[in-house]
Amino acid sequence: MDIFEYEEVRWPTRALQQEEEEQAVGTAAAALQPPQIHWSDGTQRITQPQLLVVAMSSASSTLLEAALAGNQVIATIQPAPAPMDQSQHSTEDADKAPSPHTTPRTTATAQLYAVEDKNNNSSSSSGSLAAVLVCCCRGTITADAAPAWARGLLQQLQPQQLLLIGTMQADQYRGDADPSQDFTAYLLHTSAAATAGTEDPSPKTSIPFLPSGSLVAGLPAALITQAELQGIFAQLVVVVETVPALVPETLHDLSRVVCRLLTGGESSRQLLSGLVGRLQQASVIEQARTKLQQTTCRPTSVYS
């Protein structure tokens, strides 16, 4: 094969583009739909929390769920039902062999927890419950559905501050550290966080900024982008993906990073002393590690 034939193979043909367009017909409408929040029976709908923590990796979700084992799930976040025309299209094409270029449908769900400050006796029960919400994501949020998820989540919950915990793919990392050998985490934040006095968070949190040239994608990128557009105080810590089998061994380092961000000095973060204490307990970290070890070795991010 000469260089000209090689270039023809690498460049997409019109037939391939048409196939991708036809495959996108069945998922395009669903990708534009915001997620639906189903509140638990007897739970009052909570909006405008002082802080919303969003865990977007299997490691962070498992760790926070272990730390929140005594807290009640107040809501479940699920994808919007497929439109009628899409359902009919899917039924008609059910007997067809799937194309390798087919975009998978978002199957992610999330559980929403309310964190109550048990050490603050002066605050009312409803006020403490509304102060901090924790969202633990599970499943796959496709890249094309991530913007709608981010917009819908922020519009429905309307948080005052955001703490985002996600991952980035190792091949999109442009730093000097080796994520296959060491736990590697970096920080991004919005302009609102910078104007609030966190221009240089490294001395406070010991978390460096993401190296130039590195690319964050999927839901973490969508959420930090929407927060920037809406002027929300937001911080995003991204962990560079490592060998999946080694992810359980990074939970201690992940717990340390999350605790540093939760105790960053903001007034809303002071309500999280109980959660921070739980995240630092060896039994909680070991419980999360055992659960992760029992799962299959799959990529840790919830985006594709």
Buried (B, 14 or more C-beta within 10 A) or exposed (E): EEEEEEEEEEEEEEEEEEBBEEBBEBBBBBBBBBBBBEEEEEBEEBEEBBBBBBBBBBBBBBBBBBBBEEBEBBBBBBBBEBBEEBEEBEEEBEEEEEEEEBBEBBEBBBBBBBBBBEEBEEBEEEBBBBBBBBBBBBEBBBBBBBBBBBBBBBEBBEBBBBBBBBBBBBEEBEBEBEBEEEBBBBBBBBEBBEEEEBEEBEEEBEBBEBEEEBEBBBBBBBBBBBBBEBEBBBBBBBBBBBEBEEBBBBBBBBBBBBBBBBBBEBEBBBBBBBBBEBBBEEEBBBBBBEBBEEEEEEBBBBBB
